[in-house]
Amino acid sequence: MTSKIKIASMNVQCLGHNKKCRDVIHFLKGKHLNICCIQDTHYTDKTIPFVRSLWGYECYFSNYSSQSRGVAILINNNFDFKYINSEKDDTGNYLRLDFSSQEIVITIFCIY
């Protein structure tokens, strides 16, 4: 358990290509962050299993198309985390995630 939660936000400018997706996920894992908010993912519903397998932990998505938009919140397993609720739009512009950690309720917004 950690007393601090490390969060990063990054515009990834399209992760539709497998090599770039692997490189970015590897980079983010190397930072040992607790939460990563990424924007401009260009993910589709078909991409999600691939991303989940690369990340290996919890992932939440708001997708639009392989040509534009999309956001994701990637949660690492290196801190105490309990999912409460989430909300997203159908156009890949935002994702809200409510969770608790160390008896504190936290809301994270990832906005394109």
Chimera marker file (.cmm) of the C-alpha trace (Angstrom):
<marker_set name="trace">
<marker id="1" x="0.000" y="0.000" z="0.000" r="1" g="1" b="0" radius="0.5"/>
<marker id="2" x="1.247" y="3.474" z="-0.852" r="1" g="1" b="0" radius="0.5"/>
<marker id="3" x="0.519" y="6.822" z="0.808" r="1" g="1" b="0" radius="0.5"/>
<marker id="4" x="0.718" y="8.676" z="-2.507" r="1" g="1" b="0" radius="0.5"/>
<marker id="5" x="-1.047" y="8.033" z="-5.799" r="1" g="1" b="0" radius="0.5"/>
<marker id="6" x="1.016" y="8.862" z="-8.889" r="1" g="1" b="0" radius="0.5"/>
<marker id="7" x="-1.067" y="9.946" z="-11.891" r="1" g="1" b="0" radius="0.5"/>
<marker id="8" x="0.032" y="10.954" z="-15.382" r="1" g="1" b="0" radius="0.5"/>
<marker id="9" x="-1.893" y="12.270" z="-18.361" r="1" g="1" b="0" radius="0.5"/>
<marker id="10" x="-0.624" y="12.018" z="-21.912" r="1" g="1" b="0" radius="0.5"/>
<marker id="11" x="-1.881" y="12.807" z="-25.417" r="1" g="1" b="0" radius="0.5"/>
<marker id="12" x="-0.629" y="9.754" z="-27.309" r="1" g="1" b="0" radius="0.5"/>
<marker id="13" x="-1.614" y="10.969" z="-30.805" r="1" g="1" b="0" radius="0.5"/>
<marker id="14" x="-3.018" y="7.681" z="-32.101" r="1" g="1" b="0" radius="0.5"/>
<marker id="15" x="-2.203" y="4.239" z="-30.776" r="1" g="1" b="0" radius="0.5"/>
<marker id="16" x="-3.933" y="2.422" z="-33.604" r="1" g="1" b="0" radius="0.5"/>
<marker id="17" x="-0.672" y="0.878" z="-34.781" r="1" g="1" b="0" radius="0.5"/>
<marker id="18" x="0.481" y="-2.138" z="-32.768" r="1" g="1" b="0" radius="0.5"/>
<marker id="19" x="4.146" y="-1.105" z="-32.531" r="1" g="1" b="0" radius="0.5"/>
<marker id="20" x="3.395" y="2.395" z="-31.254" r="1" g="1" b="0" radius="0.5"/>
<marker id="21" x="0.810" y="0.995" z="-28.837" r="1" g="1" b="0" radius="0.5"/>
<marker id="22" x="3.371" y="-1.480" z="-27.452" r="1" g="1" b="0" radius="0.5"/>
<marker id="23" x="6.017" y="1.253" z="-27.143" r="1" g="1" b="0" radius="0.5"/>
<marker id="24" x="3.723" y="3.660" z="-25.274" r="1" g="1" b="0" radius="0.5"/>
<marker id="25" x="2.359" y="0.990" z="-22.914" r="1" g="1" b="0" radius="0.5"/>
<marker id="26" x="5.923" y="-0.187" z="-22.186" r="1" g="1" b="0" radius="0.5"/>
<marker id="27" x="6.983" y="3.434" z="-21.518" r="1" g="1" b="0" radius="0.5"/>
<marker id="28" x="4.048" y="3.992" z="-19.128" r="1" g="1" b="0" radius="0.5"/>
<marker id="29" x="4.683" y="0.724" z="-17.277" r="1" g="1" b="0" radius="0.5"/>
<marker id="30" x="8.308" y="1.764" z="-16.792" r="1" g="1" b="0" radius="0.5"/>
<marker id="31" x="7.221" y="4.929" z="-14.961" r="1" g="1" b="0" radius="0.5"/>
<marker id="32" x="5.593" y="2.853" z="-12.162" r="1" g="1" b="0" radius="0.5"/>
<marker id="33" x="2.554" y="5.110" z="-12.125" r="1" g="1" b="0" radius="0.5"/>
<marker id="34" x="-0.651" y="4.158" z="-10.360" r="1" g="1" b="0" radius="0.5"/>
<marker id="35" x="-2.995" y="5.748" z="-12.911" r="1" g="1" b="0" radius="0.5"/>
<marker id="36" x="-2.386" y="6.725" z="-16.538" r="1" g="1" b="0" radius="0.5"/>
<marker id="37" x="-4.891" y="8.871" z="-18.425" r="1" g="1" b="0" radius="0.5"/>
<marker id="38" x="-4.314" y="8.791" z="-22.175" r="1" g="1" b="0" radius="0.5"/>
<marker id="39" x="-6.066" y="10.834" z="-24.842" r="1" g="1" b="0" radius="0.5"/>
<marker id="40" x="-6.348" y="10.658" z="-28.636" r="1" g="1" b="0" radius="0.5"/>
<marker id="41" x="-6.055" y="6.864" z="-28.567" r="1" g="1" b="0" radius="0.5"/>
<marker id="42" x="-7.976" y="6.081" z="-31.784" r="1" g="1" b="0" radius="0.5"/>
<marker id="43" x="-9.022" y="2.782" z="-30.168" r="1" g="1" b="0" radius="0.5"/>
<marker id="44" x="-12.061" y="0.814" z="-31.243" r="1" g="1" b="0" radius="0.5"/>
<marker id="45" x="-13.913" y="-1.940" z="-29.409" r="1" g="1" b="0" radius="0.5"/>
<marker id="46" x="-11.864" y="-4.463" z="-31.404" r="1" g="1" b="0" radius="0.5"/>
<marker id="47" x="-8.617" y="-2.922" z="-30.078" r="1" g="1" b="0" radius="0.5"/>
<marker id="48" x="-9.528" y="-3.226" z="-26.396" r="1" g="1" b="0" radius="0.5"/>
<marker id="49" x="-8.480" y="-6.892" z="-25.843" r="1" g="1" b="0" radius="0.5"/>
<marker id="50" x="-5.045" y="-6.170" z="-27.343" r="1" g="1" b="0" radius="0.5"/>
<marker id="51" x="-4.542" y="-3.127" z="-25.102" r="1" g="1" b="0" radius="0.5"/>
<marker id="52" x="-5.764" y="-4.998" z="-22.028" r="1" g="1" b="0" radius="0.5"/>
<marker id="53" x="-3.293" y="-7.807" z="-22.701" r="1" g="1" b="0" radius="0.5"/>
<marker id="54" x="-0.412" y="-5.336" z="-23.119" r="1" g="1" b="0" radius="0.5"/>
<marker id="55" x="-1.232" y="-3.362" z="-19.970" r="1" g="1" b="0" radius="0.5"/>
<marker id="56" x="-2.066" y="-6.443" z="-17.898" r="1" g="1" b="0" radius="0.5"/>
<marker id="57" x="-4.108" y="-4.566" z="-15.304" r="1" g="1" b="0" radius="0.5"/>
<marker id="58" x="-7.414" y="-2.662" z="-15.164" r="1" g="1" b="0" radius="0.5"/>
<marker id="59" x="-8.361" y="-0.496" z="-18.172" r="1" g="1" b="0" radius="0.5"/>
<marker id="60" x="-11.368" y="1.732" z="-18.863" r="1" g="1" b="0" radius="0.5"/>
<marker id="61" x="-12.147" y="3.164" z="-22.308" r="1" g="1" b="0" radius="0.5"/>
<marker id="62" x="-14.276" y="5.674" z="-24.164" r="1" g="1" b="0" radius="0.5"/>
<marker id="63" x="-13.781" y="4.977" z="-27.876" r="1" g="1" b="0" radius="0.5"/>
<marker id="64" x="-14.969" y="6.617" z="-31.049" r="1" g="1" b="0" radius="0.5"/>
<marker id="65" x="-13.152" y="5.443" z="-34.183" r="1" g="1" b="0" radius="0.5"/>
<marker id="66" x="-9.773" y="4.318" z="-35.435" r="1" g="1" b="0" radius="0.5"/>
<marker id="67" x="-9.422" y="7.730" z="-37.102" r="1" g="1" b="0" radius="0.5"/>
<marker id="68" x="-10.038" y="10.095" z="-34.191" r="1" g="1" b="0" radius="0.5"/>
<marker id="69" x="-10.615" y="10.749" z="-30.500" r="1" g="1" b="0" radius="0.5"/>
<marker id="70" x="-10.733" y="8.245" z="-27.694" r="1" g="1" b="0" radius="0.5"/>
<marker id="71" x="-9.585" y="8.278" z="-24.092" r="1" g="1" b="0" radius="0.5"/>
<marker id="72" x="-8.543" y="5.601" z="-21.629" r="1" g="1" b="0" radius="0.5"/>
<marker id="73" x="-7.683" y="5.306" z="-17.964" r="1" g="1" b="0" radius="0.5"/>
<marker id="74" x="-5.139" y="2.599" z="-17.168" r="1" g="1" b="0" radius="0.5"/>
<marker id="75" x="-4.900" y="1.463" z="-13.553" r="1" g="1" b="0" radius="0.5"/>
<marker id="76" x="-1.833" y="-0.320" z="-12.227" r="1" g="1" b="0" radius="0.5"/>
<marker id="77" x="-2.034" y="-3.034" z="-9.578" r="1" g="1" b="0" radius="0.5"/>
<marker id="78" x="0.622" y="-1.339" z="-7.415" r="1" g="1" b="0" radius="0.5"/>
<marker id="79" x="-1.891" y="0.323" z="-5.068" r="1" g="1" b="0" radius="0.5"/>
<marker id="80" x="-5.122" y="-0.447" z="-3.239" r="1" g="1" b="0" radius="0.5"/>
<marker id="81" x="-7.977" y="0.293" z="-5.646" r="1" g="1" b="0" radius="0.5"/>
<marker id="82" x="-11.701" y="-0.466" z="-5.569" r="1" g="1" b="0" radius="0.5"/>
<marker id="83" x="-13.888" y="0.374" z="-8.577" r="1" g="1" b="0" radius="0.5"/>
<marker id="84" x="-17.108" y="2.234" z="-7.749" r="1" g="1" b="0" radius="0.5"/>
<marker id="85" x="-18.547" y="3.619" z="-10.980" r="1" g="1" b="0" radius="0.5"/>
<marker id="86" x="-17.697" y="5.071" z="-14.376" r="1" g="1" b="0" radius="0.5"/>
<marker id="87" x="-19.326" y="7.194" z="-17.051" r="1" g="1" b="0" radius="0.5"/>
<marker id="88" x="-18.349" y="7.801" z="-20.666" r="1" g="1" b="0" radius="0.5"/>
<marker id="89" x="-19.769" y="9.403" z="-23.771" r="1" g="1" b="0" radius="0.5"/>
<marker id="90" x="-20.286" y="7.714" z="-27.140" r="1" g="1" b="0" radius="0.5"/>
<marker id="91" x="-17.941" y="10.062" z="-29.001" r="1" g="1" b="0" radius="0.5"/>
<marker id="92" x="-14.691" y="9.259" z="-27.208" r="1" g="1" b="0" radius="0.5"/>
<marker id="93" x="-14.384" y="12.686" z="-25.602" r="1" g="1" b="0" radius="0.5"/>
<marker id="94" x="-14.473" y="11.879" z="-21.903" r="1" g="1" b="0" radius="0.5"/>
<marker id="95" x="-14.346" y="9.164" z="-19.310" r="1" g="1" b="0" radius="0.5"/>
<marker id="96" x="-15.058" y="9.545" z="-15.591" r="1" g="1" b="0" radius="0.5"/>
<marker id="97" x="-13.895" y="6.919" z="-13.127" r="1" g="1" b="0" radius="0.5"/>
<marker id="98" x="-14.927" y="6.805" z="-9.464" r="1" g="1" b="0" radius="0.5"/>
<marker id="99" x="-12.921" y="4.564" z="-7.157" r="1" g="1" b="0" radius="0.5"/>
<marker id="100" x="-11.807" y="4.318" z="-3.569" r="1" g="1" b="0" radius="0.5"/>
<marker id="101" x="-8.314" y="3.949" z="-2.201" r="1" g="1" b="0" radius="0.5"/>
<marker id="102" x="-7.330" y="3.925" z="1.459" r="1" g="1" b="0" radius="0.5"/>
<marker id="103" x="-10.934" y="4.738" z="2.428" r="1" g="1" b="0" radius="0.5"/>
<marker id="104" x="-10.992" y="7.882" z="0.250" r="1" g="1" b="0" radius="0.5"/>
<marker id="105" x="-13.321" y="8.209" z="-2.736" r="1" g="1" b="0" radius="0.5"/>
<marker id="106" x="-11.549" y="9.650" z="-5.786" r="1" g="1" b="0" radius="0.5"/>
<marker id="107" x="-12.950" y="10.776" z="-9.139" r="1" g="1" b="0" radius="0.5"/>
<marker id="108" x="-10.682" y="10.961" z="-12.194" r="1" g="1" b="0" radius="0.5"/>
<marker id="109" x="-11.754" y="12.596" z="-15.470" r="1" g="1" b="0" radius="0.5"/>
<marker id="110" x="-9.926" y="11.872" z="-18.696" r="1" g="1" b="0" radius="0.5"/>
<marker id="111" x="-10.940" y="14.437" z="-21.322" r="1" g="1" b="0" radius="0.5"/>
<marker id="112" x="-9.957" y="14.604" z="-24.978" r="1" g="1" b="0" radius="0.5"/>
<link id1="1" id2="2" r="1" g="1" b="0" radius="0.2"/>
<link id1="2" id2="3" r="1" g="1" b="0" radius="0.2"/>
<link id1="3" id2="4" r="1" g="1" b="0" radius="0.2"/>
<link id1="4" id2="5" r="1" g="1" b="0" radius="0.2"/>
<link id1="5" id2="6" r="1" g="1" b="0" radius="0.2"/>
<link id1="6" id2="7" r="1" g="1" b="0" radius="0.2"/>
<link id1="7" id2="8" r="1" g="1" b="0" radius="0.2"/>
<link id1="8" id2="9" r="1" g="1" b="0" radius="0.2"/>
<link id1="9" id2="10" r="1" g="1" b="0" radius="0.2"/>
<link id1="10" id2="11" r="1" g="1" b="0" radius="0.2"/>
<link id1="11" id2="12" r="1" g="1" b="0" radius="0.2"/>
<link id1="12" id2="13" r="1" g="1" b="0" radius="0.2"/>
<link id1="13" id2="14" r="1" g="1" b="0" radius="0.2"/>
<link id1="14" id2="15" r="1" g="1" b="0" radius="0.2"/>
<link id1="15" id2="16" r="1" g="1" b="0" radius="0.2"/>
<link id1="16" id2="17" r="1" g="1" b="0" radius="0.2"/>
<link id1="17" id2="18" r="1" g="1" b="0" radius="0.2"/>
<link id1="18" id2="19" r="1" g="1" b="0" radius="0.2"/>
<link id1="19" id2="20" r="1" g="1" b="0" radius="0.2"/>
<link id1="20" id2="21" r="1" g="1" b="0" radius="0.2"/>
<link id1="21" id2="22" r="1" g="1" b="0" radius="0.2"/>
<link id1="22" id2="23" r="1" g="1" b="0" radius="0.2"/>
<link id1="23" id2="24" r="1" g="1" b="0" radius="0.2"/>
<link id1="24" id2="25" r="1" g="1" b="0" radius="0.2"/>
<link id1="25" id2="26" r="1" g="1" b="0" radius="0.2"/>
<link id1="26" id2="27" r="1" g="1" b="0" radius="0.2"/>
<link id1="27" id2="28" r="1" g="1" b="0" radius="0.2"/>
<link id1="28" id2="29" r="1" g="1" b="0" radius="0.2"/>
<link id1="29" id2="30" r="1" g="1" b="0" radius="0.2"/>
<link id1="30" id2="31" r="1" g="1" b="0" radius="0.2"/>
<link id1="31" id2="32" r="1" g="1" b="0" radius="0.2"/>
<link id1="32" id2="33" r="1" g="1" b="0" radius="0.2"/>
<link id1="33" id2="34" r="1" g="1" b="0" radius="0.2"/>
<link id1="34" id2="35" r="1" g="1" b="0" radius="0.2"/>
<link id1="35" id2="36" r="1" g="1" b="0" radius="0.2"/>
<link id1="36" id2="37" r="1" g="1" b="0" radius="0.2"/>
<link id1="37" id2="38" r="1" g="1" b="0" radius="0.2"/>
<link id1="38" id2="39" r="1" g="1" b="0" radius="0.2"/>
<link id1="39" id2="40" r="1" g="1" b="0" radius="0.2"/>
<link id1="40" id2="41" r="1" g="1" b="0" radius="0.2"/>
<link id1="41" id2="42" r="1" g="1" b="0" radius="0.2"/>
<link id1="42" id2="43" r="1" g="1" b="0" radius="0.2"/>
<link id1="43" id2="44" r="1" g="1" b="0" radius="0.2"/>
<link id1="44" id2="45" r="1" g="1" b="0" radius="0.2"/>
<link id1="45" id2="46" r="1" g="1" b="0" radius="0.2"/>
<link id1="46" id2="47" r="1" g="1" b="0" radius="0.2"/>
<link id1="47" id2="48" r="1" g="1" b="0" radius="0.2"/>
<link id1="48" id2="49" r="1" g="1" b="0" radius="0.2"/>
<link id1="49" id2="50" r="1" g="1" b="0" radius="0.2"/>
<link id1="50" id2="51" r="1" g="1" b="0" radius="0.2"/>
<link id1="51" id2="52" r="1" g="1" b="0" radius="0.2"/>
<link id1="52" id2="53" r="1" g="1" b="0" radius="0.2"/>
<link id1="53" id2="54" r="1" g="1" b="0" radius="0.2"/>
<link id1="54" id2="55" r="1" g="1" b="0" radius="0.2"/>
<link id1="55" id2="56" r="1" g="1" b="0" radius="0.2"/>
<link id1="56" id2="57" r="1" g="1" b="0" radius="0.2"/>
<link id1="57" id2="58" r="1" g="1" b="0" radius="0.2"/>
<link id1="58" id2="59" r="1" g="1" b="0" radius="0.2"/>
<link id1="59" id2="60" r="1" g="1" b="0" radius="0.2"/>
<link id1="60" id2="61" r="1" g="1" b="0" radius="0.2"/>
<link id1="61" id2="62" r="1" g="1" b="0" radius="0.2"/>
<link id1="62" id2="63" r="1" g="1" b="0" radius="0.2"/>
<link id1="63" id2="64" r="1" g="1" b="0" radius="0.2"/>
<link id1="64" id2="65" r="1" g="1" b="0" radius="0.2"/>
<link id1="65" id2="66" r="1" g="1" b="0" radius="0.2"/>
<link id1="66" id2="67" r="1" g="1" b="0" radius="0.2"/>
<link id1="67" id2="68" r="1" g="1" b="0" radius="0.2"/>
<link id1="68" id2="69" r="1" g="1" b="0" radius="0.2"/>
<link id1="69" id2="70" r="1" g="1" b="0" radius="0.2"/>
<link id1="70" id2="71" r="1" g="1" b="0" radius="0.2"/>
<link id1="71" id2="72" r="1" g="1" b="0" radius="0.2"/>
<link id1="72" id2="73" r="1" g="1" b="0" radius="0.2"/>
<link id1="73" id2="74" r="1" g="1" b="0" radius="0.2"/>
<link id1="74" id2="75" r="1" g="1" b="0" radius="0.2"/>
<link id1="75" id2="76" r="1" g="1" b="0" radius="0.2"/>
<link id1="76" id2="77" r="1" g="1" b="0" radius="0.2"/>
<link id1="77" id2="78" r="1" g="1" b="0" radius="0.2"/>
<link id1="78" id2="79" r="1" g="1" b="0" radius="0.2"/>
<link id1="79" id2="80" r="1" g="1" b="0" radius="0.2"/>
<link id1="80" id2="81" r="1" g="1" b="0" radius="0.2"/>
<link id1="81" id2="82" r="1" g="1" b="0" radius="0.2"/>
<link id1="82" id2="83" r="1" g="1" b="0" radius="0.2"/>
<link id1="83" id2="84" r="1" g="1" b="0" radius="0.2"/>
<link id1="84" id2="85" r="1" g="1" b="0" radius="0.2"/>
<link id1="85" id2="86" r="1" g="1" b="0" radius="0.2"/>
<link id1="86" id2="87" r="1" g="1" b="0" radius="0.2"/>
<link id1="87" id2="88" r="1" g="1" b="0" radius="0.2"/>
<link id1="88" id2="89" r="1" g="1" b="0" radius="0.2"/>
<link id1="89" id2="90" r="1" g="1" b="0" radius="0.2"/>
<link id1="90" id2="91" r="1" g="1" b="0" radius="0.2"/>
<link id1="91" id2="92" r="1" g="1" b="0" radius="0.2"/>
<link id1="92" id2="93" r="1" g="1" b="0" radius="0.2"/>
<link id1="93" id2="94" r="1" g="1" b="0" radius="0.2"/>
<link id1="94" id2="95" r="1" g="1" b="0" radius="0.2"/>
<link id1="95" id2="96" r="1" g="1" b="0" radius="0.2"/>
<link id1="96" id2="97" r="1" g="1" b="0" radius="0.2"/>
<link id1="97" id2="98" r="1" g="1" b="0" radius="0.2"/>
<link id1="98" id2="99" r="1" g="1" b="0" radius="0.2"/>
<link id1="99" id2="100" r="1" g="1" b="0" radius="0.2"/>
<link id1="100" id2="101" r="1" g="1" b="0" radius="0.2"/>
<link id1="101" id2="102" r="1" g="1" b="0" radius="0.2"/>
<link id1="102" id2="103" r="1" g="1" b="0" radius="0.2"/>
<link id1="103" id2="104" r="1" g="1" b="0" radius="0.2"/>
<link id1="104" id2="105" r="1" g="1" b="0" radius="0.2"/>
<link id1="105" id2="106" r="1" g="1" b="0" radius="0.2"/>
<link id1="106" id2="107" r="1" g="1" b="0" radius="0.2"/>
<link id1="107" id2="108" r="1" g="1" b="0" radius="0.2"/>
<link id1="108" id2="109" r="1" g="1" b="0" radius="0.2"/>
<link id1="109" id2="110" r="1" g="1" b="0" radius="0.2"/>
<link id1="110" id2="111" r="1" g="1" b="0" radius="0.2"/>
<link id1="111" id2="112" r="1" g="1" b="0" radius="0.2"/>
</marker_set>
